[in-house]
């Protein structure tokens, strides 16, 4: 019963931030310079994360980008999984393996809750099933971008983790206490149990929010 309640609470928590699930790119953000040209830069990491979580998120972002959006053709962004998926059956099975081993398996090291893991697996299952449809399915998977979705889910979880850790440790160091904290008074007890603020920190580690960039 306790597991059911926590799962329901976690989904409610994420529902508040659902618009942030799918940034245009897991690794980059785009902006227009003074000359009107569109450029990109690496998206900053959320503040308040442990060095472990920073490394995990950076790795997952990079892998998701190259798997789903590493190439651009006529405005359509696609990655290595598109080319691999063109090989009937074998390519789709290979993609499912890559999506799990390179993204989800890495994300699991960040102590994510079981319901979030299931949602990530669902995204991979959908893309794998659709991918079995020749050509059309491969295009649909390129548009769906399961790895980008999963990277965004992980980032949202870690963003909440970092902000809650900063709220609980306002003097954590390096100006992390000055970072904006969403949700006013903080998360509920059930949500905190899932988000696990401070996860990944060693005994001698402090929050280094400002060095990772502000919240976007």
N, C-alpha and C positions, 0 to 999 in steps of 0.2 A: 504493500500500500504506500509506503514511504517513497519508493522508487517512482510510483505512478504520480504522486503529488509533485515531486521534484521535476519530473519530466514535463508536466503540465505547466509548472511555474516557469521553467526555462523557455518553453515555446512562447509563453506570454511575454516574457522579457524580450525575446528577439523580435516579436511582432512589433514592438515599439520602434525598432530600428530597421525594419525590413527594406526601406528605400536605400539603405546603405549596403545591401547585400551584393549588388552588382555594379561596382565602379566600372568605368569604361575600360580600364585595363588594370590587372592586378598589380603590376609593377610600376607603371607610369601614370602621371596625370598630365593633362594637356592644357596649354594656355596660349594666348595670343600676344605676341610681343609688340613693341611700339611701332613696328613697320607693318603690322597687320598679318604677320606670318604665324601659322600655328606651330608651336614647338612642344616638346615634351620634357619632363624631368622626372626623376625617380620620386615616387610618393614617400613622404616622411613616415617613419614608424610612430605608432601611438606612444604617448609618454607613459612612464611608470612601469615599464616591463623589465623583467630580469634579463641579463645577458643571454640566458638560454632561450627565452621566448623570442627575443629579438632575432637571434640566429635562425630559429625555426621559421618565423614569419618571413624573414628575408629570403630564405631558401625556398619556401613554398611559393612565394610571389614569383620568384625568378623561374621556377620550374613550370608553374601554371602559365606564365607569359609565353614561354617558348613552345609549350605543348599546344596552346590554344590560339595565340595571337602573334607569333613570331614573324609572320609574313603578311604583306598587304598587296592585294591584286584588285585593281578597279574598285577600291573602297571596301572590299571584303577582307577582313582580317582573319587569318587562319594560321594554325601551327603545324607542328610535325605530325600530330595525330590525324590531320586531314589526309596527308600523303600516305601514311601507314594504313589508314582505313580504306583506301582504294583497293587494297588487296583483299579479295573476298574472304570472309570468315576468319582467316588467319590474322588479317590486319585488325579486325574488330576485337578479337581475343587479345591480341598484343596490346592494343590501346587500353583495354580494360585493365590489363596488368600494369601498364605504365602509369595510368591514372591512379591506381591504388598505391603502388610501390613508391612512386616519386612524390606524390602529393599527400594522400590520405595517411599513409604509413608515417610520413614525416610529421604531419599535423598531430597524430596521436601522441607524440612525444611531449606535447604541450599540456598534457593532462586535460583533454577536452571531455565533456560529459558524454555518456553513451548515446543520448538522444541526438546529439549533434553529429556524432560519428555515423549514426544510422541515416541522417539526412544527407551527409556527404556520400555515403554508399548508394543512396537512392539516386542522386544526381549521376553517378557513374553508371548505375544500372539503366537509367533512362537513355543515356547517350549510347550505351552498348547495344541496347535493343533497337534503337532507331538506326544505328550504324549498319545493322544487318541488311537494311534496304539498299540495294545498289545505287550508287551515285547520289540519288536524292537524299538518302539517309546520311551520306557523308557530308553533304552540304548543310543539312539540318543540324548535325552535330557541330559543324564549324560555327553555326549561328548560336547554338545552345551554350557552348563553351563550359563544360562541366567543371574543368579545373579552375577556371576563373571564378566560377560560382563558389567552389569549395574554399578557395583562397580568401574570398570575401567573407565567407562564414567564419573562418578561423580568425580573420582580422577583427571582425566585430566582437567575437568572444574575448580576444586579447585586449581590445580597446576598452571594453567594460572592466576587464580584470585590472588593467593599468590605472584607470580612473578611480576605481574603488580602492586600490592600494594607496593611491595618492591621498584620497579622502581620509583614509585611516591613519596615514603617516604624513601629515602636512609638512613636517620638517625633515622629509626623507633625504634632502640634499640636492644640490645643483639646480635649485629653483623649481624642482618638480611640484612643490606645493602651490606654485602660482598658476599651474595648468588648470583650465576650466574643467569643472566636474559636472557631468550631466546627471539629471535625476534628483537634484536638490539634496535632500537628506541622505541619499544613498540607497543601496539595494536592500531588499528584504533578506531575512535570514536564509530562506530557501534559495534565493538567487545567489547569495554570497557563497553558499555551499557548492554551487555549480561553477561559478566564475573563478573561485579559488584565488582571491587577491594575494599577491606575494609568491605565488607558485614559481619555483625555479630559482629563487634567491638562495644564495649560500649564507652562512653565518656572518661573513664579513662584507656582503654586498649591500649597496644602497641603491635607491632609485636614481636613475639617470635620465629623467624625462626630457630635459631641455636639450641634451646632446643629440636626441633622436629626432628633433623637430616637433612642431606643434601638432595638435589634433586637427585633422582635416575632415 
